[in-house]
Amino acid sequence: MDGNMFMSRHNLDMTFTFCDTRILTLVGYEPDELIGKTAYHFHNPLDADKIKGCHSNLIHKGTSVSKYYRFLGKTGEWVWMQTRATIIFSAGNRPQYVVCMNYVIG
């Protein structure tokens, strides 16, 4: 499954701050094309409730696994994905950023 996974890092508002290069072969974007954009920009509106539930769990528990959702590919096609998100905390237990492991399903 790791061949179908890319990692991303986000501010607490889910704005991309880093994306690994595997996204190019899996979804079509150069990593720099996502930096500064919110992850919500790429989600299918029909999956909003799934994404909302995942984000709510993330805020309350510090970690969450999404249901399958559609992510907009570079050429306009929808790519099915599942994301495991974790909030990273500072030594003072303050939330710093979110790390996501994004698994492309199909």
Summary of the structure (lengths in Angstrom):
residues: 106
radius of gyration: 13.1
end to end distance: 11.8
largest distance: 42.6
contacts: 293
relative contact order: 0.23
helix: 31%
strand: 40%
